[in-house]
């Protein structure tokens, strides 16, 4: 209905590229309540980290999750602080060193979504509300870290080795991989069935499905389900379709990774 859901601003830095994601299209400040998160690439543009500005829902954390706080929050204004960044997913593109024919190959590790979310009876941790995390620290004393990088909080979703094997497997993070296309001899191109949602050939087009090991008890039918698809329909116009257990923010950030230049992956 032409309603804005999320907007992103691309910022090129000396060693990486960042996409700042906001609820509005005219304010991308991390000190603003509309800040949602960011997507950060490595130098080659082959690996991306999705950083959420919201803390994960309490029930989403394994009992033995580890927090790694690199630096403290930075005080910006007397009653407002810049948002922390929570590492929630990693998107990797496979290097194409032999320059073989074919589309990009990508792999997404969703650190806070367990593989059990797509199993029968499973569910994904979902926040019940969008909290104003920036103001949660307004009344606390926060050390000044001027000149330091913003805080990044990482979560270890794999648990410890002393848990039962079945529980351990259930806690393993969900991994998504791009669905393998087929080569169309008449069209001389790689094809995927987007069911009419994608109409223009592009290297950015992709479909993601779950990548599961036999021991993880994920049915073949579930592994065939497309969880996220993204593709071109016109000049500078793309469609994005996503489903459970991804959120709109996670799906949007994964799709944004497709726009960064990747000469090593083509």
C-alpha positions in Angstrom: 0.0 0.0 0.0 3.0 2.3 -0.6 3.6 2.5 3.1 7.3 2.9 4.2 8.4 0.0 6.4 12.2 0.5 6.6 14.8 2.7 5.0 18.5 2.4 4.7 21.4 4.7 4.0 24.7 3.4 2.6 27.9 4.8 4.1 31.3 3.9 2.6 34.2 3.8 5.0 37.9 3.2 4.6 37.7 -0.5 5.6 34.1 -1.4 5.2 30.6 -0.4 4.0 27.7 0.2 6.4 24.0 0.4 5.8 22.2 2.3 8.6 18.6 1.1 8.9 15.8 3.4 10.2 12.0 3.5 10.5 12.0 6.8 8.6 13.7 7.9 5.4 15.0 11.3 6.7 16.8 10.5 9.9 19.5 7.9 10.3 21.1 9.0 13.5 21.8 6.3 16.1 20.7 8.7 18.8 17.2 8.8 17.4 14.3 6.5 18.5 13.7 5.5 14.9 17.1 3.8 14.6 16.7 0.0 14.0 20.1 -1.4 13.3 22.8 -1.6 10.8 24.5 -3.9 8.3 28.4 -3.9 8.2 30.6 -5.5 5.6 34.2 -6.6 5.6 36.8 -5.0 3.4 36.1 -7.3 0.4 32.4 -7.2 0.7 32.2 -10.9 1.1 31.0 -11.1 4.8 28.3 -9.0 6.5 27.3 -8.6 10.1 23.7 -7.7 11.0 23.6 -5.6 14.1 20.3 -5.0 15.8 19.8 -1.8 17.9 17.2 -3.6 20.1 18.2 -6.1 22.8 17.0 -9.6 22.0 13.9 -10.9 23.8 14.9 -12.6 27.1 13.4 -15.9 26.1 15.5 -15.9 23.0 18.7 -16.3 24.9 20.0 -19.8 25.7 20.5 -20.4 29.4 24.2 -20.4 29.0 24.7 -17.6 26.5 27.8 -15.6 26.7 27.9 -11.8 26.4 31.0 -10.2 25.1 31.0 -6.4 25.6 33.8 -4.8 23.7 33.3 -1.2 24.9 30.8 0.6 27.0 27.9 2.7 25.8 28.9 6.2 24.8 27.0 9.1 26.3 25.7 11.6 23.7 23.1 13.7 25.4 22.2 14.1 29.1 19.0 12.1 28.6 19.8 10.0 25.6 22.6 7.6 24.7 23.5 6.0 21.4 22.1 2.6 20.9 24.1 -0.6 21.5 24.6 -3.0 18.6 23.6 -6.6 19.1 25.1 -9.1 16.6 22.2 -11.2 15.4 23.3 -12.6 12.1 26.2 -13.1 9.7 25.9 -13.2 5.9 28.8 -14.7 3.9 29.3 -14.9 0.1 31.5 -17.6 -1.3 34.6 -16.5 -3.2 34.6 -17.4 -6.9 38.4 -17.7 -7.4 38.0 -19.9 -10.5 35.6 -17.5 -12.1 33.1 -20.3 -12.7 29.7 -19.6 -14.2 26.7 -19.3 -11.9 25.0 -17.0 -9.5 26.4 -15.8 -6.2 26.5 -18.3 -3.4 25.6 -17.0 0.0 25.1 -18.4 3.5 23.4 -16.7 6.5 23.8 -17.7 10.1 21.0 -16.5 12.3 22.7 -16.4 15.7 19.5 -15.9 17.8 17.1 -18.1 15.8 17.6 -21.8 16.8 17.3 -24.5 14.1 14.4 -25.9 16.2 12.3 -22.9 15.1 11.6 -24.6 11.8 11.0 -28.0 13.3 7.6 -29.3 14.0 6.3 -27.6 17.2 9.2 -25.2 17.3 9.0 -21.5 17.6 11.3 -18.5 17.1 12.0 -16.0 19.9 9.9 -12.9 19.2 9.9 -9.7 21.2 6.3 -8.7 22.3 7.0 -5.0 21.9 9.4 -2.6 20.4 11.1 -1.1 23.5 12.7 2.4 23.6 16.1 1.0 24.6 17.8 4.3 24.2 16.0 5.8 27.1 16.4 2.7 29.4 19.9 4.0 30.3 18.9 7.6 30.7 18.9 7.4 34.5 22.1 5.4 34.8 25.6 6.6 35.0 27.4 5.8 31.8 31.2 6.2 31.4 32.3 8.5 28.6 34.1 6.5 25.9 34.9 9.4 23.5 36.9 8.2 20.6 36.1 4.6 21.0 33.9 2.5 18.7 30.2 1.8 19.6 29.5 -1.2 21.7 28.9 -4.6 20.0 27.3 -7.4 22.1 27.7 -10.9 20.8 25.7 -14.0 21.8 26.9 -17.5 21.7 23.9 -19.6 20.7 25.7 -22.9 20.6 25.6 -23.5 24.4 28.1 -25.6 26.3 29.3 -29.2 25.8 27.7 -30.6 29.0 24.1 -30.4 27.6 22.3 -33.4 26.3 23.0 -34.0 22.6 19.4 -33.5 21.4 19.1 -30.2 23.4 22.4 -29.1 22.1 21.3 -29.7 18.4 18.1 -27.8 19.0 20.0 -24.8 20.2 22.2 -24.7 17.1 21.6 -21.5 15.1 19.5 -21.6 12.0 21.6 -21.5 8.8 20.2 -20.3 5.5 21.7 -21.0 2.1 20.8 -19.9 -1.4 18.6 -22.3 -3.3 20.5 -23.8 -6.2 19.1 -22.6 -9.6 18.9 -24.7 -12.7 20.5 -23.9 -16.1 18.0 -23.1 -18.8 19.4 -24.2 -22.2 17.0 -22.2 -24.3 17.3 -19.0 -22.3 21.0 -19.6 -21.6 20.7 -18.4 -18.0 20.3 -19.7 -14.5 16.6 -19.9 -13.4 14.7 -20.0 -10.2 10.9 -20.2 -9.8 9.9 -17.0 -8.1 6.2 -17.7 -8.9 5.8 -14.4 -10.9 7.3 -12.2 -8.1 10.6 -11.5 -10.0 10.6 -10.6 -13.7 14.1 -9.2 -14.5 17.3 -11.2 -14.5 19.9 -9.9 -12.1 22.9 -11.2 -10.2 21.2 -9.8 -7.0 18.2 -12.2 -7.3 18.2 -15.1 -4.8 16.1 -17.4 -2.7 17.1 -18.7 0.7 16.2 -22.0 2.3 17.2 -23.8 5.5 20.5 -25.7 5.5 20.1 -28.6 7.9 22.1 -31.7 8.8 20.4 -35.1 8.9 20.9 -35.3 12.7 18.8 -32.1 13.1 15.5 -33.8 12.2 14.4 -31.2 9.7 12.1 -32.7 7.0 13.0 -32.5 3.3 9.8 -30.6 2.7 10.7 -28.0 5.3 14.2 -27.6 3.7 12.6 -26.9 0.4 10.5 -24.0 1.7 11.7 -20.6 0.6 12.2 -18.5 3.7 13.4 -15.3 1.9 13.4 -14.4 -1.8 14.6 -11.2 -3.4 14.6 -10.1 -7.0 14.4 -7.4 -9.6 11.2 -6.3 -11.3 12.3 -3.0 -13.0 14.9 -0.3 -13.0 16.0 0.2 -9.4 12.9 -1.7 -8.2 13.0 -5.0 -6.3 10.6 -7.3 -4.4 11.3 -8.9 -1.1 9.2 -11.7 0.3 10.0 -13.2 3.7 8.4 -15.6 6.1 8.7 -17.1 9.5 11.0 -17.3 11.4 12.7 -14.1 9.9 11.7 -10.6 11.0 11.3 -7.7 8.6 14.5 -6.2 9.8 16.5 -9.4 9.4 15.1 -10.0 5.9 15.7 -6.4 4.8 19.3 -6.4 6.1 20.1 -9.7 4.3 18.8 -8.2 1.0 20.8 -5.1 1.5 24.0 -7.2 1.5 23.2 -8.0 -2.1 23.8 -4.4 -3.2 27.4 -4.1 -2.1 30.0 -4.6 -4.8 31.5 -8.2 -4.8 34.1 -8.5 -7.6 35.5 -11.6 -5.9 32.2 -13.4 -5.9 31.0 -12.9 -9.5 
